[in-house]
Amino acid sequence: MTTAPPSPDAEALYARLLDAVRAMLAGLPAGQAHLVGIHSGGSWLAERLHRDLGLPGRPGMLDISFYRDDFARIGLHPQVKPSAIGFDVDDQHLLLIDDVLYTGRTVRAAMNELFDYGRPASIRLAVLIDRGGRELPVAADFVAAQVELAPGQTIVLSRDGDRFRLDFEAPQEPRNA
């Protein structure tokens, strides 16, 4: 039986992410930088970052379900939400936020969707957890923590009110016939 390592403190990682996003935004032209969260964990993070940084307007939210290259294989996620980008992305600096970076396919899908909205000046990526296992050449500009997981194991961000929690889900043990 595989045992999960202790879950990292999601609130401590969020504090690191907040500091990094603040620093990244400080280096971008005022009024031309926007947060965009990837549904669902990235959207939760982007909403809280946006509020904690006192940014005007609302962050962008992407549900990349229809942009995934494995859509035909995995089908539609049961909680598909419409994407909402309430600002012009042309010539803007976008900070893409996600909870867990794994294969890079979610980030690729998010970038494809963003380009359907226009041509941003830049896209930067900030994530709470990098679990390795990249299948595409995608790297985050900021990672709050790197976590090594066993094959088949996942890490899930959840929220309780305004607080975040990370939980490991152990791989399913094969059943004996």
Secondary structure, 3 states (H helix, E strand, C coil): CCCCCCCCCHHHHHHHHHHHHHHHHHCCCCCCEEEEEECCHHHHHHHHHHHHCCCCCCCEEECCHHHCCCHHHHCCCCCCCCCECCCCCCCCEEEEEEEEECCCHHHHHHHHHHHHHCCCCEEEEEEEEECCCCCCCCCCCEEEEECCCCCCCEEEEEEECCEEEEEEECCCCCCCC
